[in-house]
Amino acid sequence: MITILFAKPESGIKRYFTPTTEVPICGHATIAAHYVRAIEEQLSTSCLVQKTKAGILPIDIEKDETGDYTIVMTQGKPKITAPFAPKIQIFGQAVVVFAIEIEV
């Protein structure tokens, strides 16, 4: 499950969250969100840019002759970051992982 948070409209930044942490980008969620947006707003073929924590990414929206859409996202260069290091606490037989850090 991924949740997309649309930050303040003037910032234009999209933020992505798993149940335990924030991630810089989620391609499937991005494409799905733009597909729904294209249908709801009946967009024509166009190119948009989207700000994410992975950078500014172009999103191509292509409308075909049947009125359906193809969404193409060009991703930036991959970055290697520090390994994920969640805080883990054990309560009886349950393991609880505290991993989410959100900058506001």
Sequence and secondary structure as in RCSB ss.txt:
>XXXX:A:sequence
MITILFAKPESGIKRYFTPTTEVPICGHATIAAHYVRAIEEQLSTSCLVQKTKAGILPIDIEKDETGDYTIVMTQ
GKPKITAPFAPKIQIFGQAVVVFAIEIEV
>XXXX:A:secstr
  EEEE  TTT BEEEE SS EES  HHHHHHHHHHHHHHHT  SEEEEEEETTEEEEEEEEE TTS EEEEE  
           EEEEETTEEEEE      
